[in-house]
Amino acid sequence: MSEALNVTSLRGGAIDAIRAADLDLKTELAQESARRWFARRLSLRSPLDAPLPDRPGRPEKPELVPPTQVKKRSVHTINGRIALLHAIAHIELNAVDLALDIVARYATEPVPHSFFDGWMQVAFEEAKHFRMVRARLKDLGADYGDMPAHDGLWQAAHATRNDLTARLAVVPLILEARGLDVTPSLQAKMRETGDLQSAAVLDVIYNDEKGHVAIGAKWFRFLCAREKRDPARTFHQLVRANFRGPLKPPFNDIARAEAGLTPSFYRSLTSTSSG
């Protein structure tokens, strides 16, 4: 498939991937754009690039519902594990589009090319994660789209579409960092139930996500330094302005610190709500 993809530029490839409703095509476009960018076979932008859509392309299913209508999941039953993996697949799919959106939306920002290297690495790995989780769902007799899902991730990101620093605060430093907090217990529960294959998928995701949070923290600090702003204080201001509700403990302080996200960023926000 990769030879047939007409990628005009990095931004163009990212936009085409975001727009794609066929999820095999979306993930292939994301990964092939990354490969060509890393090989320096693409320019950053082209006049031929399509316009950036307000929403990513999606198949007809899953049905999107409010978060309160997505059922709680127990991993101690096969259906519970399927529901959990379905929710993770949905998160990873959104993460593909969010990484690509950072590249496409901010391609005119005065940042080094290594900024786009980092986010295309994230997009490549999120596409890998989605495929791995979807394959595991199929092993269990299910598929992505079989259950309802919610749209909270994309809505949170869309709210920060006009401010790169705010986008980095919300997406990698809150939403992805949350994955570092909750994934270890899910890995343990999968192993307790004997589902070692699903646990192995979560292992890959967890290790990669540390790198994704680190990329977010690196560029958040870069932007703050350029604007002579204190990173932790700026993070607090942006979270209060752009994220609903408090950050929820427990926090995986060690994994967060490894990614460059120290407690000074998030500890004081645990009881703060933007109303």
ChimeraX commands (.cxc) that place a marker at each C-alpha (Angstrom):
marker #1 position 0.00,0.00,0.00 radius 0.5
marker #1 position 2.80,2.44,0.93 radius 0.5
marker #1 position 4.05,2.90,-2.64 radius 0.5
marker #1 position 0.59,4.03,-3.77 radius 0.5
marker #1 position 0.24,6.74,-1.13 radius 0.5
marker #1 position 0.44,10.22,-2.64 radius 0.5
marker #1 position 2.05,12.19,0.17 radius 0.5
marker #1 position 2.76,15.78,-0.95 radius 0.5
marker #1 position 4.54,16.98,2.21 radius 0.5
marker #1 position 4.70,16.14,5.89 radius 0.5
marker #1 position 1.78,18.44,6.60 radius 0.5
marker #1 position -0.13,17.01,3.62 radius 0.5
marker #1 position 0.46,13.43,4.74 radius 0.5
marker #1 position -0.64,14.28,8.27 radius 0.5
marker #1 position -3.82,15.96,7.02 radius 0.5
marker #1 position -4.64,13.07,4.68 radius 0.5
marker #1 position -4.22,10.65,7.58 radius 0.5
marker #1 position -6.44,12.75,9.86 radius 0.5
marker #1 position -9.14,12.91,7.17 radius 0.5
marker #1 position -9.07,9.16,6.41 radius 0.5
marker #1 position -12.14,7.32,7.69 radius 0.5
marker #1 position -10.64,3.92,6.76 radius 0.5
marker #1 position -8.57,3.08,9.83 radius 0.5
marker #1 position -6.12,0.82,7.98 radius 0.5
marker #1 position -5.46,3.69,5.58 radius 0.5
marker #1 position -5.24,6.23,8.43 radius 0.5
marker #1 position -2.58,4.26,10.30 radius 0.5
marker #1 position -0.65,3.44,7.12 radius 0.5
marker #1 position -0.65,7.10,6.06 radius 0.5
marker #1 position 0.56,8.13,9.51 radius 0.5
marker #1 position 3.39,5.61,9.51 radius 0.5
marker #1 position 4.43,6.13,5.88 radius 0.5
marker #1 position 4.48,9.92,6.33 radius 0.5
marker #1 position 6.71,9.39,9.37 radius 0.5
marker #1 position 9.04,7.06,7.47 radius 0.5
marker #1 position 9.42,9.50,4.57 radius 0.5
marker #1 position 9.94,12.43,6.94 radius 0.5
marker #1 position 12.61,10.58,8.92 radius 0.5
marker #1 position 14.34,9.72,5.62 radius 0.5
marker #1 position 14.15,13.44,4.73 radius 0.5
marker #1 position 12.18,12.65,1.58 radius 0.5
marker #1 position 9.41,15.15,2.38 radius 0.5
marker #1 position 9.22,18.90,2.71 radius 0.5
marker #1 position 7.41,20.26,5.75 radius 0.5
marker #1 position 4.64,22.01,3.77 radius 0.5
marker #1 position 3.34,22.21,0.23 radius 0.5
marker #1 position 0.81,24.48,-1.55 radius 0.5
marker #1 position -0.96,21.22,-2.53 radius 0.5
marker #1 position -1.79,20.32,1.08 radius 0.5
marker #1 position -5.51,19.80,1.74 radius 0.5
marker #1 position -7.21,21.97,4.37 radius 0.5
marker #1 position -7.06,20.72,7.96 radius 0.5
marker #1 position -10.47,19.30,8.99 radius 0.5
marker #1 position -12.23,20.23,12.23 radius 0.5
marker #1 position -12.76,16.56,13.02 radius 0.5
marker #1 position -10.81,13.41,12.12 radius 0.5
marker #1 position -12.25,10.88,9.70 radius 0.5
marker #1 position -13.99,7.98,11.39 radius 0.5
marker #1 position -15.93,4.87,10.33 radius 0.5
marker #1 position -19.66,4.70,11.10 radius 0.5
marker #1 position -18.94,2.83,14.31 radius 0.5
marker #1 position -18.31,3.14,17.20 radius 0.5
marker #1 position -21.24,5.27,18.22 radius 0.5
marker #1 position -20.00,8.28,20.20 radius 0.5
marker #1 position -21.84,8.88,23.48 radius 0.5
marker #1 position -21.27,11.04,26.59 radius 0.5
marker #1 position -18.58,9.63,28.92 radius 0.5
marker #1 position -21.22,8.82,31.54 radius 0.5
marker #1 position -22.84,6.33,29.14 radius 0.5
marker #1 position -19.67,4.27,28.66 radius 0.5
marker #1 position -19.96,1.26,30.96 radius 0.5
marker #1 position -17.46,0.49,33.71 radius 0.5
marker #1 position -15.21,-2.45,32.90 radius 0.5
marker #1 position -14.08,-5.42,35.03 radius 0.5
marker #1 position -11.17,-7.37,33.55 radius 0.5
marker #1 position -12.25,-10.56,35.34 radius 0.5
marker #1 position -14.63,-11.53,32.51 radius 0.5
marker #1 position -13.90,-11.92,28.80 radius 0.5
marker #1 position -16.49,-9.27,27.97 radius 0.5
marker #1 position -14.93,-6.94,30.51 radius 0.5
marker #1 position -11.49,-7.38,28.98 radius 0.5
marker #1 position -12.93,-6.78,25.51 radius 0.5
marker #1 position -14.60,-3.58,26.75 radius 0.5
marker #1 position -11.36,-2.39,28.32 radius 0.5
marker #1 position -9.34,-3.12,25.18 radius 0.5
marker #1 position -12.00,-1.39,23.09 radius 0.5
marker #1 position -11.67,1.73,25.26 radius 0.5
marker #1 position -7.87,1.59,24.91 radius 0.5
marker #1 position -8.14,1.19,21.13 radius 0.5
marker #1 position -10.34,4.30,21.04 radius 0.5
marker #1 position -7.77,6.26,23.09 radius 0.5
marker #1 position -4.93,5.14,20.83 radius 0.5
marker #1 position -6.88,6.04,17.68 radius 0.5
marker #1 position -7.53,9.52,19.02 radius 0.5
marker #1 position -3.85,9.77,19.95 radius 0.5
marker #1 position -2.86,9.09,16.32 radius 0.5
marker #1 position -5.00,11.99,15.14 radius 0.5
marker #1 position -3.87,14.28,17.98 radius 0.5
marker #1 position -0.18,13.77,17.20 radius 0.5
marker #1 position -0.84,14.37,13.50 radius 0.5
marker #1 position -2.93,17.44,14.33 radius 0.5
marker #1 position 0.00,18.99,16.26 radius 0.5
marker #1 position 2.20,18.50,13.17 radius 0.5
marker #1 position -0.34,19.80,10.66 radius 0.5
marker #1 position -1.80,22.64,12.72 radius 0.5
marker #1 position 1.53,24.06,13.87 radius 0.5
marker #1 position 3.61,23.49,10.72 radius 0.5
marker #1 position 4.09,27.27,10.41 radius 0.5
marker #1 position 5.31,27.70,14.01 radius 0.5
marker #1 position 8.91,28.90,14.42 radius 0.5
marker #1 position 10.17,25.63,15.92 radius 0.5
marker #1 position 13.10,23.36,14.96 radius 0.5
marker #1 position 12.52,20.44,12.58 radius 0.5
marker #1 position 13.21,18.15,15.54 radius 0.5
marker #1 position 9.82,19.25,16.92 radius 0.5
marker #1 position 8.17,17.48,13.98 radius 0.5
marker #1 position 10.53,14.51,14.35 radius 0.5
marker #1 position 9.20,14.03,17.88 radius 0.5
marker #1 position 5.52,14.24,17.01 radius 0.5
marker #1 position 5.82,11.98,13.98 radius 0.5
marker #1 position 7.53,9.43,16.24 radius 0.5
marker #1 position 4.49,9.72,18.51 radius 0.5
marker #1 position 2.08,9.37,15.56 radius 0.5
marker #1 position 3.97,6.31,14.26 radius 0.5
marker #1 position 3.86,4.60,17.66 radius 0.5
marker #1 position 0.21,5.46,18.37 radius 0.5
marker #1 position -0.70,3.89,15.01 radius 0.5
marker #1 position 1.28,0.80,16.05 radius 0.5
marker #1 position -0.57,0.72,19.37 radius 0.5
marker #1 position -3.99,0.97,17.71 radius 0.5
marker #1 position -3.16,-1.89,15.38 radius 0.5
marker #1 position -1.88,-4.06,18.23 radius 0.5
marker #1 position -4.96,-3.49,20.39 radius 0.5
marker #1 position -7.29,-4.03,17.44 radius 0.5
marker #1 position -5.52,-7.30,16.59 radius 0.5
marker #1 position -5.93,-8.42,20.20 radius 0.5
marker #1 position -9.65,-7.56,20.08 radius 0.5
marker #1 position -9.97,-9.73,16.96 radius 0.5
marker #1 position -8.17,-12.58,18.78 radius 0.5
marker #1 position -10.96,-12.35,21.38 radius 0.5
marker #1 position -13.72,-12.41,18.75 radius 0.5
marker #1 position -14.43,-8.66,18.76 radius 0.5
marker #1 position -13.40,-5.57,16.80 radius 0.5
marker #1 position -13.06,-1.85,17.22 radius 0.5
marker #1 position -16.48,-0.28,16.70 radius 0.5
marker #1 position -18.42,-3.03,18.46 radius 0.5
marker #1 position -19.13,-0.82,21.51 radius 0.5
marker #1 position -19.94,2.84,22.13 radius 0.5
marker #1 position -17.09,5.23,22.92 radius 0.5
marker #1 position -16.87,8.84,24.05 radius 0.5
marker #1 position -15.44,11.92,22.35 radius 0.5
marker #1 position -13.81,13.60,25.35 radius 0.5
marker #1 position -10.23,13.29,24.09 radius 0.5
marker #1 position -10.83,15.05,20.81 radius 0.5
marker #1 position -12.97,17.73,22.46 radius 0.5
marker #1 position -10.23,18.48,25.01 radius 0.5
marker #1 position -7.70,18.86,22.24 radius 0.5
marker #1 position -9.96,20.90,19.99 radius 0.5
marker #1 position -10.37,23.46,22.79 radius 0.5
marker #1 position -6.62,24.20,22.57 radius 0.5
marker #1 position -6.41,24.43,18.78 radius 0.5
marker #1 position -5.24,28.07,18.79 radius 0.5
marker #1 position -2.46,27.75,21.38 radius 0.5
marker #1 position 0.41,25.26,20.98 radius 0.5
marker #1 position 1.61,25.67,24.58 radius 0.5
marker #1 position -1.91,24.94,25.86 radius 0.5
marker #1 position -2.20,21.94,23.52 radius 0.5
marker #1 position 1.01,20.48,24.93 radius 0.5
marker #1 position -0.18,21.08,28.50 radius 0.5
marker #1 position -3.48,19.27,27.93 radius 0.5
marker #1 position -2.63,16.42,25.55 radius 0.5
marker #1 position 0.76,14.94,26.50 radius 0.5
marker #1 position 1.11,16.39,30.00 radius 0.5
marker #1 position -2.41,15.58,31.26 radius 0.5
marker #1 position -4.08,13.03,29.00 radius 0.5
marker #1 position -1.01,10.93,28.09 radius 0.5
marker #1 position 0.50,11.28,31.57 radius 0.5
marker #1 position -2.74,9.81,32.91 radius 0.5
marker #1 position -1.90,6.65,30.99 radius 0.5
marker #1 position 1.33,6.34,32.99 radius 0.5
marker #1 position -0.75,6.43,36.19 radius 0.5
marker #1 position -3.37,3.82,35.29 radius 0.5
marker #1 position -1.60,1.37,32.97 radius 0.5
marker #1 position 0.56,-0.49,35.55 radius 0.5
marker #1 position -2.50,-1.65,37.51 radius 0.5
marker #1 position -4.20,-2.75,34.26 radius 0.5
marker #1 position -1.08,-4.72,33.31 radius 0.5
marker #1 position -1.15,-6.45,36.69 radius 0.5
marker #1 position -4.88,-7.24,36.46 radius 0.5
marker #1 position -4.47,-8.72,32.97 radius 0.5
marker #1 position -1.71,-10.98,34.28 radius 0.5
marker #1 position -3.83,-11.98,37.29 radius 0.5
marker #1 position -6.60,-13.13,34.96 radius 0.5
marker #1 position -4.10,-15.08,32.83 radius 0.5
marker #1 position -4.46,-12.81,29.80 radius 0.5
marker #1 position -0.73,-12.51,29.14 radius 0.5
marker #1 position -1.23,-11.50,25.51 radius 0.5
marker #1 position -3.21,-8.39,26.46 radius 0.5
marker #1 position -0.71,-7.61,29.22 radius 0.5
marker #1 position 2.11,-7.77,26.66 radius 0.5
marker #1 position 0.30,-5.24,24.45 radius 0.5
marker #1 position -0.08,-2.92,27.45 radius 0.5
marker #1 position 3.65,-3.32,28.19 radius 0.5
marker #1 position 4.52,-1.93,24.75 radius 0.5
marker #1 position 2.06,0.94,25.12 radius 0.5
marker #1 position 3.31,1.86,28.59 radius 0.5
marker #1 position 6.96,1.97,27.59 radius 0.5
marker #1 position 6.26,4.05,24.48 radius 0.5
marker #1 position 3.97,6.46,26.34 radius 0.5
marker #1 position 6.80,7.45,28.68 radius 0.5
marker #1 position 8.60,8.72,25.60 radius 0.5
marker #1 position 5.50,10.57,24.41 radius 0.5
marker #1 position 5.12,12.42,27.70 radius 0.5
marker #1 position 8.85,13.22,27.56 radius 0.5
marker #1 position 8.46,14.73,24.09 radius 0.5
marker #1 position 5.54,16.82,25.34 radius 0.5
marker #1 position 7.50,17.97,28.40 radius 0.5
marker #1 position 10.58,18.81,26.32 radius 0.5
marker #1 position 8.71,21.05,23.91 radius 0.5
marker #1 position 6.52,22.58,26.61 radius 0.5
marker #1 position 9.68,23.63,28.44 radius 0.5
marker #1 position 11.19,24.86,25.16 radius 0.5
marker #1 position 8.22,27.14,24.46 radius 0.5
marker #1 position 8.16,28.41,28.05 radius 0.5
marker #1 position 11.90,29.19,27.93 radius 0.5
marker #1 position 11.49,31.04,24.64 radius 0.5
marker #1 position 8.74,33.16,26.17 radius 0.5
marker #1 position 10.65,33.49,29.49 radius 0.5
marker #1 position 7.81,31.86,31.41 radius 0.5
marker #1 position 8.11,29.53,34.41 radius 0.5
marker #1 position 7.08,26.04,33.15 radius 0.5
marker #1 position 5.25,24.81,36.27 radius 0.5
marker #1 position 3.41,28.09,36.81 radius 0.5
marker #1 position 2.50,28.30,33.12 radius 0.5
marker #1 position 1.23,24.72,33.23 radius 0.5
marker #1 position -1.02,25.58,36.19 radius 0.5
marker #1 position -2.46,28.60,34.36 radius 0.5
marker #1 position -3.10,26.71,31.13 radius 0.5
marker #1 position -4.68,23.72,32.88 radius 0.5
marker #1 position -7.04,25.93,34.86 radius 0.5
marker #1 position -8.04,27.73,31.66 radius 0.5
marker #1 position -8.34,24.71,29.35 radius 0.5
marker #1 position -9.09,21.56,31.36 radius 0.5
marker #1 position -12.27,20.76,33.26 radius 0.5
marker #1 position -12.03,19.31,36.72 radius 0.5
marker #1 position -9.14,18.31,39.00 radius 0.5
marker #1 position -6.28,15.97,38.11 radius 0.5
marker #1 position -6.92,12.60,39.71 radius 0.5
marker #1 position -4.40,10.81,41.93 radius 0.5
marker #1 position -2.79,8.38,42.44 radius 0.5
marker #1 position 0.11,9.59,40.30 radius 0.5
marker #1 position 2.94,7.43,38.99 radius 0.5
marker #1 position 5.56,9.88,40.24 radius 0.5
marker #1 position 8.54,7.79,39.11 radius 0.5
marker #1 position 7.37,7.33,35.50 radius 0.5
marker #1 position 6.27,10.96,35.32 radius 0.5
marker #1 position 9.65,12.15,36.60 radius 0.5
marker #1 position 11.45,9.94,34.08 radius 0.5
marker #1 position 9.47,11.77,31.40 radius 0.5
marker #1 position 10.41,15.19,32.78 radius 0.5
marker #1 position 7.10,15.86,34.52 radius 0.5
marker #1 position 7.99,16.63,38.13 radius 0.5
marker #1 position 5.47,16.93,41.00 radius 0.5
marker #1 position 5.72,20.74,40.95 radius 0.5
marker #1 position 3.67,20.57,37.74 radius 0.5
marker #1 position 0.68,18.57,38.91 radius 0.5
marker #1 position 0.48,18.11,42.68 radius 0.5
marker #1 position -1.19,21.46,43.40 radius 0.5
marker #1 position -3.86,20.85,40.72 radius 0.5
marker #1 position -5.43,17.79,42.32 radius 0.5
marker #1 position -8.24,19.80,43.95 radius 0.5
marker #1 position -8.44,22.63,41.42 radius 0.5
marker #1 position -11.48,22.87,39.18 radius 0.5
marker #1 position -12.14,25.35,36.42 radius 0.5
marker #1 position -15.86,24.95,37.10 radius 0.5
marker link #1:1,2 radius 0.2
marker link #1:2,3 radius 0.2
marker link #1:3,4 radius 0.2
marker link #1:4,5 radius 0.2
marker link #1:5,6 radius 0.2
marker link #1:6,7 radius 0.2
marker link #1:7,8 radius 0.2
marker link #1:8,9 radius 0.2
marker link #1:9,10 radius 0.2
marker link #1:10,11 radius 0.2
marker link #1:11,12 radius 0.2
marker link #1:12,13 radius 0.2
marker link #1:13,14 radius 0.2
marker link #1:14,15 radius 0.2
marker link #1:15,16 radius 0.2
marker link #1:16,17 radius 0.2
marker link #1:17,18 radius 0.2
marker link #1:18,19 radius 0.2
marker link #1:19,20 radius 0.2
marker link #1:20,21 radius 0.2
marker link #1:21,22 radius 0.2
marker link #1:22,23 radius 0.2
marker link #1:23,24 radius 0.2
marker link #1:24,25 radius 0.2
marker link #1:25,26 radius 0.2
marker link #1:26,27 radius 0.2
marker link #1:27,28 radius 0.2
marker link #1:28,29 radius 0.2
marker link #1:29,30 radius 0.2
marker link #1:30,31 radius 0.2
marker link #1:31,32 radius 0.2
marker link #1:32,33 radius 0.2
marker link #1:33,34 radius 0.2
marker link #1:34,35 radius 0.2
marker link #1:35,36 radius 0.2
marker link #1:36,37 radius 0.2
marker link #1:37,38 radius 0.2
marker link #1:38,39 radius 0.2
marker link #1:39,40 radius 0.2
marker link #1:40,41 radius 0.2
marker link #1:41,42 radius 0.2
marker link #1:42,43 radius 0.2
marker link #1:43,44 radius 0.2
marker link #1:44,45 radius 0.2
marker link #1:45,46 radius 0.2
marker link #1:46,47 radius 0.2
marker link #1:47,48 radius 0.2
marker link #1:48,49 radius 0.2
marker link #1:49,50 radius 0.2
marker link #1:50,51 radius 0.2
marker link #1:51,52 radius 0.2
marker link #1:52,53 radius 0.2
marker link #1:53,54 radius 0.2
marker link #1:54,55 radius 0.2
marker link #1:55,56 radius 0.2
marker link #1:56,57 radius 0.2
marker link #1:57,58 radius 0.2
marker link #1:58,59 radius 0.2
marker link #1:59,60 radius 0.2
marker link #1:60,61 radius 0.2
marker link #1:61,62 radius 0.2
marker link #1:62,63 radius 0.2
marker link #1:63,64 radius 0.2
marker link #1:64,65 radius 0.2
marker link #1:65,66 radius 0.2
marker link #1:66,67 radius 0.2
marker link #1:67,68 radius 0.2
marker link #1:68,69 radius 0.2
marker link #1:69,70 radius 0.2
marker link #1:70,71 radius 0.2
marker link #1:71,72 radius 0.2
marker link #1:72,73 radius 0.2
marker link #1:73,74 radius 0.2
marker link #1:74,75 radius 0.2
marker link #1:75,76 radius 0.2
marker link #1:76,77 radius 0.2
marker link #1:77,78 radius 0.2
marker link #1:78,79 radius 0.2
marker link #1:79,80 radius 0.2
marker link #1:80,81 radius 0.2
marker link #1:81,82 radius 0.2
marker link #1:82,83 radius 0.2
marker link #1:83,84 radius 0.2
marker link #1:84,85 radius 0.2
marker link #1:85,86 radius 0.2
marker link #1:86,87 radius 0.2
marker link #1:87,88 radius 0.2
marker link #1:88,89 radius 0.2
marker link #1:89,90 radius 0.2
marker link #1:90,91 radius 0.2
marker link #1:91,92 radius 0.2
marker link #1:92,93 radius 0.2
marker link #1:93,94 radius 0.2
marker link #1:94,95 radius 0.2
marker link #1:95,96 radius 0.2
marker link #1:96,97 radius 0.2
marker link #1:97,98 radius 0.2
marker link #1:98,99 radius 0.2
marker link #1:99,100 radius 0.2
marker link #1:100,101 radius 0.2
marker link #1:101,102 radius 0.2
marker link #1:102,103 radius 0.2
marker link #1:103,104 radius 0.2
marker link #1:104,105 radius 0.2
marker link #1:105,106 radius 0.2
marker link #1:106,107 radius 0.2
marker link #1:107,108 radius 0.2
marker link #1:108,109 radius 0.2
marker link #1:109,110 radius 0.2
marker link #1:110,111 radius 0.2
marker link #1:111,112 radius 0.2
marker link #1:112,113 radius 0.2
marker link #1:113,114 radius 0.2
marker link #1:114,115 radius 0.2
marker link #1:115,116 radius 0.2
marker link #1:116,117 radius 0.2
marker link #1:117,118 radius 0.2
marker link #1:118,119 radius 0.2
marker link #1:119,120 radius 0.2
marker link #1:120,121 radius 0.2
marker link #1:121,122 radius 0.2
marker link #1:122,123 radius 0.2
marker link #1:123,124 radius 0.2
marker link #1:124,125 radius 0.2
marker link #1:125,126 radius 0.2
marker link #1:126,127 radius 0.2
marker link #1:127,128 radius 0.2
marker link #1:128,129 radius 0.2
marker link #1:129,130 radius 0.2
marker link #1:130,131 radius 0.2
marker link #1:131,132 radius 0.2
marker link #1:132,133 radius 0.2
marker link #1:133,134 radius 0.2
marker link #1:134,135 radius 0.2
marker link #1:135,136 radius 0.2
marker link #1:136,137 radius 0.2
marker link #1:137,138 radius 0.2
marker link #1:138,139 radius 0.2
marker link #1:139,140 radius 0.2
marker link #1:140,141 radius 0.2
marker link #1:141,142 radius 0.2
marker link #1:142,143 radius 0.2
marker link #1:143,144 radius 0.2
marker link #1:144,145 radius 0.2
marker link #1:145,146 radius 0.2
marker link #1:146,147 radius 0.2
marker link #1:147,148 radius 0.2
marker link #1:148,149 radius 0.2
marker link #1:149,150 radius 0.2
marker link #1:150,151 radius 0.2
marker link #1:151,152 radius 0.2
marker link #1:152,153 radius 0.2
marker link #1:153,154 radius 0.2
marker link #1:154,155 radius 0.2
marker link #1:155,156 radius 0.2
marker link #1:156,157 radius 0.2
marker link #1:157,158 radius 0.2
marker link #1:158,159 radius 0.2
marker link #1:159,160 radius 0.2
marker link #1:160,161 radius 0.2
marker link #1:161,162 radius 0.2
marker link #1:162,163 radius 0.2
marker link #1:163,164 radius 0.2
marker link #1:164,165 radius 0.2
marker link #1:165,166 radius 0.2
marker link #1:166,167 radius 0.2
marker link #1:167,168 radius 0.2
marker link #1:168,169 radius 0.2
marker link #1:169,170 radius 0.2
marker link #1:170,171 radius 0.2
marker link #1:171,172 radius 0.2
marker link #1:172,173 radius 0.2
marker link #1:173,174 radius 0.2
marker link #1:174,175 radius 0.2
marker link #1:175,176 radius 0.2
marker link #1:176,177 radius 0.2
marker link #1:177,178 radius 0.2
marker link #1:178,179 radius 0.2
marker link #1:179,180 radius 0.2
marker link #1:180,181 radius 0.2
marker link #1:181,182 radius 0.2
marker link #1:182,183 radius 0.2
marker link #1:183,184 radius 0.2
marker link #1:184,185 radius 0.2
marker link #1:185,186 radius 0.2
marker link #1:186,187 radius 0.2
marker link #1:187,188 radius 0.2
marker link #1:188,189 radius 0.2
marker link #1:189,190 radius 0.2
marker link #1:190,191 radius 0.2
marker link #1:191,192 radius 0.2
marker link #1:192,193 radius 0.2
marker link #1:193,194 radius 0.2
marker link #1:194,195 radius 0.2
marker link #1:195,196 radius 0.2
marker link #1:196,197 radius 0.2
marker link #1:197,198 radius 0.2
marker link #1:198,199 radius 0.2
marker link #1:199,200 radius 0.2
marker link #1:200,201 radius 0.2
marker link #1:201,202 radius 0.2
marker link #1:202,203 radius 0.2
marker link #1:203,204 radius 0.2
marker link #1:204,205 radius 0.2
marker link #1:205,206 radius 0.2
marker link #1:206,207 radius 0.2
marker link #1:207,208 radius 0.2
marker link #1:208,209 radius 0.2
marker link #1:209,210 radius 0.2
marker link #1:210,211 radius 0.2
marker link #1:211,212 radius 0.2
marker link #1:212,213 radius 0.2
marker link #1:213,214 radius 0.2
marker link #1:214,215 radius 0.2
marker link #1:215,216 radius 0.2
marker link #1:216,217 radius 0.2
marker link #1:217,218 radius 0.2
marker link #1:218,219 radius 0.2
marker link #1:219,220 radius 0.2
marker link #1:220,221 radius 0.2
marker link #1:221,222 radius 0.2
marker link #1:222,223 radius 0.2
marker link #1:223,224 radius 0.2
marker link #1:224,225 radius 0.2
marker link #1:225,226 radius 0.2
marker link #1:226,227 radius 0.2
marker link #1:227,228 radius 0.2
marker link #1:228,229 radius 0.2
marker link #1:229,230 radius 0.2
marker link #1:230,231 radius 0.2
marker link #1:231,232 radius 0.2
marker link #1:232,233 radius 0.2
marker link #1:233,234 radius 0.2
marker link #1:234,235 radius 0.2
marker link #1:235,236 radius 0.2
marker link #1:236,237 radius 0.2
marker link #1:237,238 radius 0.2
marker link #1:238,239 radius 0.2
marker link #1:239,240 radius 0.2
marker link #1:240,241 radius 0.2
marker link #1:241,242 radius 0.2
marker link #1:242,243 radius 0.2
marker link #1:243,244 radius 0.2
marker link #1:244,245 radius 0.2
marker link #1:245,246 radius 0.2
marker link #1:246,247 radius 0.2
marker link #1:247,248 radius 0.2
marker link #1:248,249 radius 0.2
marker link #1:249,250 radius 0.2
marker link #1:250,251 radius 0.2
marker link #1:251,252 radius 0.2
marker link #1:252,253 radius 0.2
marker link #1:253,254 radius 0.2
marker link #1:254,255 radius 0.2
marker link #1:255,256 radius 0.2
marker link #1:256,257 radius 0.2
marker link #1:257,258 radius 0.2
marker link #1:258,259 radius 0.2
marker link #1:259,260 radius 0.2
marker link #1:260,261 radius 0.2
marker link #1:261,262 radius 0.2
marker link #1:262,263 radius 0.2
marker link #1:263,264 radius 0.2
marker link #1:264,265 radius 0.2
marker link #1:265,266 radius 0.2
marker link #1:266,267 radius 0.2
marker link #1:267,268 radius 0.2
marker link #1:268,269 radius 0.2
marker link #1:269,270 radius 0.2
marker link #1:270,271 radius 0.2
marker link #1:271,272 radius 0.2
marker link #1:272,273 radius 0.2
marker link #1:273,274 radius 0.2
marker link #1:274,275 radius 0.2
view
